[in-house]
Amino acid sequence: MNLKVKIRLGDLLVQQGIISEEQLMQALAAQKKSGRKLGYMLIELGFVTENQQLGFLSQHLNVPLVDISQYNVSLSAVNMLPEVQARRHRALVLEDKGDRLLVAMSDPADLAAIDVLSALLPKPIDVAVVRDSQLIQAYDDFYRRTEEIASFAQELAEEYQDEANFDFDSGINNAQDTTVARLLQSIFEDAVQAKASDIHIEPDEASLRIRMRVDGVLQENVIQEKNIASALVLRLKLMSGLDISEKRLPQDGRTSVRIKGHTIDVRVSTMPIQAGESVVMRLLDQSAGLLTLDQTGMPNNLLARFRRLLHRPHGMILVTGPTGSGKTTTLYGALSELNKAASKIITVEDPVEYRLPRINQVQTNNKIGLNFSNILRTTLRQDPDIIMVGEMRDQETAEIGLRGALTGHLVLSTLHTNDATSSAVRLLDMGAPGYLVASSLRAVVAQRLVRKICDNCREDYRLNAEELLWLNSLDDNLKDINFKRGKGCQTCNKTGYKGRIGVFELLEMTEKMMNALKINDTVTFSQAALQSPGFVPLAKVALMYAKTGITTVDEVLKLIEMVVDDRSITSTDNAETIEQKLTQDMEKHRPHQTLSESTGNTPEPTDFSFEIGSSNPKPGGDGGTV
């Protein structure tokens, strides 16, 4: 291709008076030390903004400025350039125009990179300029390992035509470059790129299903080579230290893998099923670090109340919700704040998910009788200030934890209940004495994760009659509310969602609730809880998120079906004031202006959908869990 002016970026900016010669020399010196591109250094040093640099390059070099999120990218065109080369030269092939290729670059003035790309690609190229952050995201979105996984699966199936022919001794001594190892590596890399929290390997009668949970939703990749399932399971058992000869009983183990500079802890669970053994792996990115309480998405007013509770000298605080709702993340965030040299903190977990400095973390081992209750008894003799119990599972654990809270310790724990009001009732149901629950329990945090609307494809949405009927139990003034939803685009792979955010309710114990618990009066307790000052139910908080355009009505309705039983949720005594504060706090979660909005470019329509399996599109992802 022929650029308007073949000259280096720094010289161009100096010629146009955007930066001085002195600033250029300073940026070049910083570039020499860091090894990064000049454009990044200029932005990092504050000499130019990214928008300023991109706009200048687009205008001066006469190349288009492209918003990848709104562009109909061709997957076949993307695959013309290997991922390694694409990342190295910060380039992405967007479209095959027949006789030429359109290539997006973050630095179109990098003539050396253009020469390399011209030699690598089969056709002449035209260059477009694009945000570097969009390129990095595009690599994770487009360079998925689906085809690579299918290829390795086929190769492995050819090596082992029959499951019975798989050599177990060979599996034990395999090097890292064996086919099964490369297949697993591809699966892990694909999961990390998709920001999946779990990987499911499920043999079926005629196929092998590999499913990944992204933003709480499973996406499926079906592999026809079913006979490779035993090879995969064997390899995973070897990696996680499980008994390879035992196929009749469930097993749990742990391993770690290194993916693109990230250390990923993998919790492995196997279970015998009709067609073989099912394996579920929970992925924990140790390199990413823990989320702080500020990063969980908890509204400021709830966060202030929660922090006040955490700094009480004793009592029990429960975090409740179903599996995968972010309870552990919230507890770890709380422990990070409480982790001071002056406090002795002991945790009892099954298993230990994240390693924390200064904190004594104990993992249960039921095989040798090291269960929650036994560890908890010993813990109380270890002179702790704060105790974290992974889960209140039985009467004995609950009673020991409650008595620990009564004897001068701050006890944090989780419980599997639908909402905060049912947590105390659940403790009574487990056999804990009412007087003990009333004296020890200080507060309950209930939480859920809801999917956030994709910023790039949001559009207005009007409630239908059925939705209006459901939501009227929460708010009877919804007719004029301008709700939002995601239309579906390349960024979110046609799901309309990108990432998740926590929805919280906080119930603090009052004297009326304590008196009800002392006499095991659960009806009066529930009524008092719903009327307690500052309490706003989960469903109402989720509806506020929908009203402010953070999530959709569908996500609110899903949550309502989880937390609403036979009672209708009504406004509390001061709910109006609390709701106003929550609404103000949610302003920070409003979507930011997109590139197309800031540049005035009209987004191009797109019909692109990247399929992981036969029919399930990939949702967007954060990785994290709250």
TASULWO-V489476 format. One line per field, one symbol per residue. ss: DSSP state (2 for helix, 1 for strand, 0 for the rest). psi: psi as a letter, one per 20 degrees, with the letter a starting at -180 (. if undefined). burial: + if it has 16 or more other C-alpha atoms within 10 Angstrom, else -. Layout:
# TASULWO-V489476
ss->???
psi->???
burial->???
This chain:
# TASULWO-V489476
ss->00000000222222200000222222222222220002222222000002222222222200001002220000222200002222222011111100011111100000222222222200011111100222222222220002222222222222200022200222222000002222222222222220000111111000011111110011111110022222222222222200000000001111111110011111111111100111111111122200002222000222222222220000111111000000222222222222000000111110000000000111101222010222222222000001111000002222222222220001111110000022222222200002222222111111111111100001111000222222200000000000111100000000001111111111110022222222000222222222000000022222222220000022222222222000000000002222222222222220000022222000000000001000001000000000
psi->roqgpnqqgghghghijhrrhghghghhghghghjrqggghgghijhqrgggggggggghilqqopohhjqnpphhggihoqgghghgjlqpohqojfirpoppqhnijnhghggghhhhqiqqqqqqqqphhhgghhghghlrjghgghghggghhhhnhqhhipohhghhjqrijrghghghgggggggghilqhqppoopahjrppoqpopkjppqpopphmhiighggggghgghjkroiioiiqqqpaqaqqoolipoopopppqpprhjcppppppponhhhrqprhhiijpqghhgggghhhhjqhrrppqprrrpjjjghggghgghhhinqhipoppqoqnaogpppqipopppqnhhjjmrggghhghgijjlqhpppphpohrgggggggghghhkjqopprqqnrhrhhighhhgghijpqghgghhhphqppqqrpqqqpphikqrqppqrggghggihihpjmihjpnrqrphpahgjljhiqorrqqpqqpopprhggghghhjknhghggghghjqpippqghhghhhgghjjgarhghghghghhipdiqqprqrgkhggghggggghihiiqqrprghghijqppqqqkpoopgbhioqprrqiiqq.
burial->--------++-++-----++---+--++-++------++++++---++-+--++++++--+++++++++++++-+-++-++-+--+--++++++++----++++++++++--++--++----+-++++++++-++--+++++++++--++-++++++--+-----+-+--+-------++++++++++++++++++++++++++--++++++++++-++++++++++++++++++++-++-+--------+++++++-+----++++++++----++++++++++----++++--++++--++--+--++---+++++++++--++++++++++++-++----++++++++-++----+-++++------+++-++--++---++++++++++-++++++++++++--+++++++++++++++++-++-+-++++++++++++++++++++++++++++--++----+--+--+--------++++++++++++++++++++++++++++--++++++-+-+--++-++++++++++++++++++++++++++-+++-++--+-----+-++--+--++--++-++----+---++------+----+++-++---++++++++++
